[in-house]
Amino acid sequence: MKKSFVLFAAAAAVVLLVACGGGSSEPAATTTGESAAPKSMVADASSYDPKRGEGKFNEENTKLGALDAALATKGKAIAETKCLSCHKTTDERLVGPGWKGVTTRRTPHWVLNFITNPDPMIDKDPEVQAQLELCLVRMPNQNLTEDDAKQILEFMRQNDGAK
């Protein structure tokens, strides 16, 4: 009976890690025995702008107005499917950090770049790397469209009390 429970618990832990994007963040070994750098790793991180992030969004193409409640509702539905198994809407950390206050701490284009293009930002952004040390799991790329990302951003803004 004890063996069955231990095997079940071990299998459940593996399934949880795989389902939540867990696993090793170490690069895969090559046939020569050396580590291969992830494709998203860029040699020159000095060109990285921590206020903008890495991606197609910038200050000009992410101007925000009043909160769009319809977009926020759509964003909530997407977040419930793709985000809220690892993030809470409070400041409490689950697998990843809580979302409370994120839109007051980060620019809209940074948020959009991060949720649509997480790997290069994880590789370059010192604050994201510090979060990774706390959370121990890289945020997986959820392959969100631009519209999905903008809807999630509106939901985040609503969560932070934007009007």
Backbone as CSV, one residue per row, in Angstrom:
resi,resn,N_x,N_y,N_z,CA_x,CA_y,CA_z,C_x,C_y,C_z
1,MET,0.822,-1.189,0.000,0.000,0.000,0.000,0.874,1.263,0.000
2,LYS,1.919,1.278,0.855,2.801,2.434,0.903,3.516,2.631,-0.433
3,LYS,3.966,1.530,-1.064,4.663,1.629,-2.341,3.748,2.236,-3.401
4,SER,2.498,1.819,-3.417,1.540,2.336,-4.402,1.346,3.839,-4.212
5,PHE,1.223,4.277,-2.964,1.033,5.695,-2.694,2.256,6.498,-3.122
6,VAL,3.452,6.009,-2.830,4.682,6.705,-3.190,4.800,6.802,-4.711
7,LEU,4.502,5.726,-5.410,4.555,5.751,-6.871,3.528,6.727,-7.430
8,PHE,2.324,6.726,-6.859,1.282,7.640,-7.308,1.711,9.086,-7.079
9,ALA,2.264,9.390,-5.905,2.697,10.743,-5.574,3.817,11.197,-6.516
10,ALA,4.754,10.322,-6.823,5.850,10.657,-7.732,5.310,10.929,-9.132
11,ALA,4.403,10.089,-9.596,3.816,10.287,-10.926,3.027,11.596,-10.978
12,ALA,2.289,11.911,-9.924,1.515,13.146,-9.877,2.444,14.361,-9.920
13,ALA,3.571,14.300,-9.228,4.527,15.402,-9.226,5.104,15.631,-10.622
14,VAL,5.415,14.552,-11.322,5.952,14.669,-12.680,4.908,15.288,-13.603
15,VAL,3.673,14.826,-13.513,2.603,15.369,-14.352,2.411,16.851,-14.057
16,LEU,2.433,17.246,-12.802,2.271,18.649,-12.434,3.399,19.500,-13.005
17,LEU,4.630,19.037,-12.891,5.757,19.799,-13.424,5.657,19.962,-14.931
18,VAL,5.304,18.911,-15.625,5.198,18.980,-17.078,4.045,19.890,-17.483
19,ALA,2.911,19.772,-16.826,1.729,20.557,-17.176,1.940,22.046,-16.922
20,CYS,2.730,22.400,-15.938,2.935,23.804,-15.593,4.185,24.387,-16.229
21,GLY,4.771,23.675,-17.167,5.939,24.209,-17.862,7.214,24.017,-17.083
22,GLY,7.202,23.124,-16.115,8.386,22.889,-15.303,9.418,22.099,-16.040
23,GLY,10.387,21.685,-15.338,11.464,20.929,-15.947,12.725,21.731,-15.841
24,SER,13.753,21.210,-16.402,15.043,21.849,-16.313,15.108,23.096,-17.170
25,SER,15.712,24.134,-16.647,15.947,25.331,-17.451,17.355,25.288,-18.022
26,GLU,18.057,24.190,-17.799,19.392,24.028,-18.330,19.323,23.728,-19.814
27,PRO,20.244,24.263,-20.616,20.266,23.947,-22.026,20.566,22.471,-22.243
28,ALA,20.047,21.951,-23.324,20.266,20.545,-23.642,21.723,20.324,-24.026
29,ALA,22.243,19.165,-23.691,23.616,18.836,-24.034,23.701,18.472,-25.508
30,THR,24.799,18.842,-26.139,25.018,18.495,-27.530,25.783,17.199,-27.600
31,THR,26.025,16.723,-28.804,26.761,15.473,-28.955,28.216,15.622,-28.548
32,THR,28.723,16.858,-28.477,30.107,17.063,-28.061,30.222,17.164,-26.552
33,GLY,29.079,17.118,-25.855,29.098,17.184,-24.404,28.979,18.596,-23.864
34,GLU,28.983,19.610,-24.744,28.857,20.984,-24.289,27.393,21.371,-24.255
35,SER,27.090,22.407,-23.491,25.712,22.899,-23.430,25.422,23.742,-24.655
36,ALA,24.225,23.581,-25.182,23.790,24.403,-26.309,23.023,25.593,-25.762
37,ALA,23.306,26.800,-26.244,22.588,27.989,-25.796,21.181,27.970,-26.363
38,PRO,20.190,28.398,-25.591,18.838,28.478,-26.125,18.807,29.409,-27.331
39,LYS,17.921,29.129,-28.283,17.836,29.935,-29.497,17.494,31.374,-29.187
40,SER,16.778,31.632,-28.090,16.358,32.990,-27.776,17.467,33.825,-27.141
41,MET,18.567,33.204,-26.732,19.662,33.915,-26.081,20.349,34.823,-27.100
42,VAL,20.476,36.091,-26.780,21.114,37.047,-27.661,22.431,37.447,-27.033
43,ALA,23.474,37.469,-27.836,24.806,37.733,-27.319,24.934,39.133,-26.723
44,ASP,24.283,40.138,-27.317,24.436,41.507,-26.862,23.210,41.956,-26.077
45,ALA,23.244,41.781,-24.772,22.131,42.207,-23.923,22.214,43.691,-23.606
46,SER,23.297,44.352,-24.011,23.453,45.776,-23.700,22.438,46.637,-24.449
47,SER,21.871,46.131,-25.532,20.885,46.898,-26.286,19.477,46.729,-25.718
48,TYR,19.337,45.955,-24.672,18.026,45.686,-24.076,17.532,46.896,-23.289
49,ASP,16.284,47.301,-23.521,15.668,48.417,-22.803,14.709,47.847,-21.759
50,PRO,15.030,47.923,-20.469,14.190,47.318,-19.441,12.821,47.978,-19.276
51,LYS,12.615,49.150,-19.844,11.292,49.783,-19.782,10.402,49.347,-20.941
52,ARG,11.012,48.876,-22.018,10.273,48.464,-23.202,10.170,46.950,-23.307
53,GLY,11.239,46.267,-22.962,11.263,44.829,-23.156,11.758,44.483,-24.545
54,GLU,11.541,43.266,-24.939,12.019,42.759,-26.224,10.822,42.274,-27.020
55,GLY,10.541,42.910,-28.140,9.419,42.497,-28.963,8.918,43.625,-29.838
56,LYS,7.752,43.430,-30.437,7.226,44.377,-31.424,6.471,45.555,-30.822
57,PHE,6.146,45.483,-29.530,5.367,46.558,-28.925,6.291,47.660,-28.421
58,ASN,5.842,48.902,-28.614,6.598,50.060,-28.139,5.608,51.126,-27.674
59,GLU,6.127,52.240,-27.237,5.270,53.297,-26.688,4.253,53.810,-27.713
60,GLU,4.649,53.868,-28.970,3.767,54.401,-30.001,2.598,53.474,-30.328
61,ASN,2.818,52.165,-30.344,1.738,51.250,-30.743,0.979,50.640,-29.565
62,THR,1.159,51.211,-28.376,0.415,50.703,-27.210,-0.190,51.829,-26.390
63,LYS,-0.633,52.868,-27.043,-1.283,53.956,-26.318,-2.595,53.448,-25.723
64,LEU,-2.796,53.698,-24.436,-3.995,53.233,-23.748,-4.889,54.398,-23.382
65,GLY,-6.175,54.143,-23.458,-7.148,55.143,-23.030,-7.880,54.623,-21.811
66,ALA,-9.163,54.935,-21.764,-9.996,54.440,-20.669,-10.089,52.915,-20.774
67,LEU,-10.330,52.288,-19.651,-10.451,50.833,-19.612,-11.583,50.382,-20.534
68,ASP,-11.316,49.361,-21.327,-12.321,48.755,-22.207,-12.823,47.494,-21.516
69,ALA,-14.012,47.593,-20.892,-14.551,46.481,-20.098,-14.805,45.239,-20.943
70,ALA,-15.199,45.411,-22.195,-15.446,44.256,-23.062,-14.145,43.501,-23.342
71,LEU,-13.079,44.252,-23.609,-11.773,43.605,-23.813,-11.291,42.937,-22.531
72,ALA,-11.519,43.586,-21.396,-11.106,43.013,-20.113,-11.828,41.695,-19.847
73,THR,-13.102,41.612,-20.214,-13.866,40.373,-20.031,-13.283,39.262,-20.892
74,LYS,-12.941,39.601,-22.141,-12.304,38.607,-23.023,-10.931,38.209,-22.465
75,GLY,-10.208,39.197,-21.955,-8.894,38.927,-21.377,-8.971,38.032,-20.159
76,LYS,-10.011,38.209,-19.356,-10.192,37.350,-18.187,-10.390,35.901,-18.614
77,ALA,-11.190,35.684,-19.661,-11.435,34.321,-20.155,-10.141,33.673,-20.661
78,ILE,-9.327,34.442,-21.370,-8.050,33.917,-21.858,-7.123,33.624,-20.681
79,ALA,-7.064,34.558,-19.739,-6.190,34.386,-18.576,-6.590,33.158,-17.762
80,GLU,-7.894,32.924,-17.619,-8.346,31.750,-16.865,-7.887,30.462,-17.529
81,THR,-7.753,30.474,-18.839,-7.315,29.288,-19.574,-5.794,29.149,-19.602
82,LYS,-5.091,30.264,-19.818,-3.656,30.179,-20.090,-2.739,30.706,-18.992
83,CYS,-3.272,31.469,-18.045,-2.386,32.172,-17.113,-2.628,31.862,-15.637
84,LEU,-3.892,31.743,-15.260,-4.216,31.726,-13.834,-3.972,30.381,-13.150
85,SER,-3.464,29.400,-13.879,-3.025,28.182,-13.204,-1.650,28.406,-12.563
86,CYS,-0.938,29.437,-13.010,0.381,29.747,-12.445,0.443,31.105,-11.745
87,HIS,-0.498,32.005,-12.047,-0.505,33.345,-11.461,-1.817,33.586,-10.731
88,LYS,-1.747,34.366,-9.656,-2.944,34.832,-8.964,-3.143,36.304,-9.299
89,THR,-4.370,36.771,-9.160,-4.648,38.181,-9.435,-4.334,39.057,-8.226
90,THR,-3.898,38.448,-7.145,-3.466,39.180,-5.951,-1.954,39.366,-6.036
91,ASP,-1.332,39.802,-4.949,0.129,39.910,-4.947,0.793,38.616,-4.472
92,GLU,-0.008,37.597,-4.258,0.517,36.315,-3.793,1.133,35.521,-4.945
93,ARG,2.306,34.948,-4.693,2.978,34.119,-5.695,2.383,32.724,-5.671
94,LEU,2.136,32.161,-6.843,1.717,30.770,-6.978,2.915,30.056,-7.586
95,VAL,2.893,29.731,-8.853,4.099,29.267,-9.550,4.874,30.497,-10.010
96,GLY,4.140,31.421,-10.620,4.718,32.697,-11.021,4.255,33.782,-10.071
97,PRO,4.761,34.995,-10.252,4.384,36.089,-9.352,2.925,36.491,-9.519
98,GLY,2.359,37.071,-8.460,0.999,37.594,-8.519,0.925,38.804,-9.424
99,TRP,-0.259,39.060,-9.942,-0.448,40.131,-10.911,-0.808,41.476,-10.298
100,LYS,-1.169,41.528,-9.044,-1.618,42.797,-8.453,-0.533,43.860,-8.597
101,GLY,-0.930,44.985,-9.177,-0.016,46.109,-9.326,0.920,46.053,-10.514
102,VAL,0.862,44.997,-11.308,1.823,44.872,-12.406,1.696,46.012,-13.413
103,THR,0.477,46.499,-13.654,0.314,47.574,-14.641,0.722,48.938,-14.094
104,THR,0.961,49.032,-12.803,1.496,50.273,-12.238,3.021,50.219,-12.148
105,ARG,3.571,49.012,-12.140,5.025,48.844,-12.068,5.680,48.749,-13.439
106,ARG,4.938,48.304,-14.438,5.488,48.071,-15.778,4.729,48.866,-16.822
107,THR,5.408,49.225,-17.891,4.751,49.926,-18.989,3.874,48.936,-19.760
108,PRO,2.835,49.440,-20.433,1.985,48.534,-21.214,2.768,47.760,-22.273
109,HIS,3.705,48.425,-22.955,4.460,47.724,-23.991,5.380,46.671,-23.392
110,TRP,5.912,46.884,-22.196,6.723,45.851,-21.546,5.862,44.620,-21.264
111,VAL,4.673,44.827,-20.702,3.777,43.706,-20.386,3.434,42.942,-21.664
112,LEU,3.060,43.658,-22.700,2.697,43.007,-23.965,3.880,42.243,-24.559
113,ASN,5.054,42.841,-24.538,6.248,42.149,-25.046,6.550,40.905,-24.232
114,PHE,6.405,40.996,-22.908,6.738,39.845,-22.083,5.762,38.686,-22.294
115,ILE,4.469,38.980,-22.368,3.528,37.860,-22.482,3.480,37.269,-23.885
116,THR,3.961,38.019,-24.890,4.003,37.456,-26.239,5.390,36.951,-26.616
117,ASN,6.406,37.305,-25.863,7.792,37.018,-26.233,8.638,36.796,-24.973
118,PRO,8.257,35.819,-24.130,8.915,35.718,-22.822,10.377,35.278,-22.855
119,ASP,10.756,34.397,-23.759,12.107,33.829,-23.703,13.230,34.858,-23.821
120,PRO,13.225,35.741,-24.832,14.312,36.730,-24.885,14.332,37.664,-23.681
121,MET,13.147,37.965,-23.139,13.112,38.863,-21.990,13.628,38.168,-20.734
122,ILE,13.324,36.891,-20.595,13.868,36.140,-19.463,15.386,36.097,-19.562
123,ASP,15.900,35.962,-20.779,17.342,35.885,-20.984,18.055,37.203,-20.736
124,LYS,17.355,38.351,-20.890,18.017,39.652,-20.837,17.654,40.530,-19.651
125,ASP,16.436,40.421,-19.138,15.954,41.368,-18.137,16.395,40.955,-16.736
126,PRO,17.205,41.778,-16.071,17.705,41.416,-14.737,16.582,41.209,-13.710
127,GLU,15.508,42.017,-13.786,14.409,41.855,-12.833,13.633,40.560,-13.092
128,VAL,13.466,40.201,-14.350,12.793,38.943,-14.680,13.671,37.768,-14.234
129,GLN,14.962,37.891,-14.416,15.877,36.837,-13.972,15.825,36.673,-12.455
130,ALA,15.685,37.772,-11.734,15.551,37.699,-10.274,14.252,36.986,-9.898
131,GLN,13.158,37.260,-10.635,11.893,36.551,-10.397,12.054,35.063,-10.673
132,LEU,12.796,34.734,-11.727,13.027,33.332,-12.072,13.752,32.605,-10.941
133,GLU,14.672,33.287,-10.290,15.372,32.676,-9.160,14.415,32.381,-8.010
134,LEU,13.385,33.216,-7.839,12.392,32.986,-6.788,11.385,31.908,-7.185
135,CYS,10.932,31.974,-8.428,9.857,31.088,-8.882,10.368,29.736,-9.390
136,LEU,11.604,29.707,-9.886,12.272,28.486,-10.338,11.687,27.856,-11.600
137,VAL,10.722,28.496,-12.232,10.122,27.965,-13.456,10.035,29.088,-14.474
138,ARG,10.588,28.858,-15.667,10.487,29.841,-16.753,9.048,29.935,-17.214
139,MET,8.597,31.148,-17.489,7.255,31.292,-18.039,7.261,30.722,-19.452
140,PRO,6.342,29.796,-19.745,6.308,29.235,-21.095,5.672,30.213,-22.076
141,ASN,6.072,30.118,-23.316,5.450,30.926,-24.354,4.078,30.330,-24.635
142,GLN,3.021,31.085,-24.398,1.653,30.611,-24.587,1.152,30.843,-26.014
143,ASN,2.011,31.359,-26.891,1.652,31.615,-28.291,0.396,32.473,-28.402
144,LEU,0.376,33.544,-27.651,-0.757,34.468,-27.672,-0.688,35.359,-28.902
145,THR,-1.846,35.665,-29.462,-1.908,36.637,-30.551,-1.792,38.035,-29.953
146,GLU,-1.594,39.028,-30.817,-1.557,40.415,-30.339,-2.876,40.775,-29.664
147,ASP,-3.989,40.348,-30.266,-5.303,40.646,-29.682,-5.463,39.978,-28.320
148,ASP,-5.036,38.705,-28.202,-5.086,38.013,-26.912,-4.311,38.802,-25.859
149,ALA,-3.107,39.211,-26.225,-2.241,39.930,-25.288,-2.873,41.248,-24.846
150,LYS,-3.459,41.977,-25.794,-4.086,43.253,-25.454,-5.300,43.038,-24.552
151,GLN,-6.023,41.952,-24.772,-7.175,41.649,-23.926,-6.724,41.270,-22.515
152,ILE,-5.658,40.503,-22.410,-5.118,40.153,-21.088,-4.620,41.405,-20.376
153,LEU,-3.965,42.303,-21.117,-3.506,43.557,-20.520,-4.688,44.355,-19.975
154,GLU,-5.791,44.409,-20.705,-6.974,45.122,-20.210,-7.503,44.465,-18.939
155,PHE,-7.492,43.137,-18.889,-7.910,42.438,-17.674,-6.963,42.782,-16.516
156,MET,-5.665,42.837,-16.773,-4.706,43.210,-15.741,-4.961,44.631,-15.258
157,ARG,-5.244,45.528,-16.194,-5.535,46.919,-15.831,-6.795,46.981,-14.961
158,GLN,-7.820,46.228,-15.346,-9.056,46.178,-14.565,-8.772,45.643,-13.163
159,ASN,-7.954,44.613,-13.094,-7.575,44.022,-11.816,-6.846,45.036,-10.937
160,ASP,-6.125,45.961,-11.547,-5.392,46.994,-10.804,-6.211,48.250,-10.567
161,GLY,-7.499,48.219,-10.961,-8.395,49.325,-10.647,-8.444,50.426,-11.683
162,ALA,-7.944,50.189,-12.906,-8.004,51.213,-13.942,-9.451,51.522,-14.283
163,LYS,-9.712,52.745,-14.623,-11.077,53.193,-14.992,-11.131,53.515,-16.458
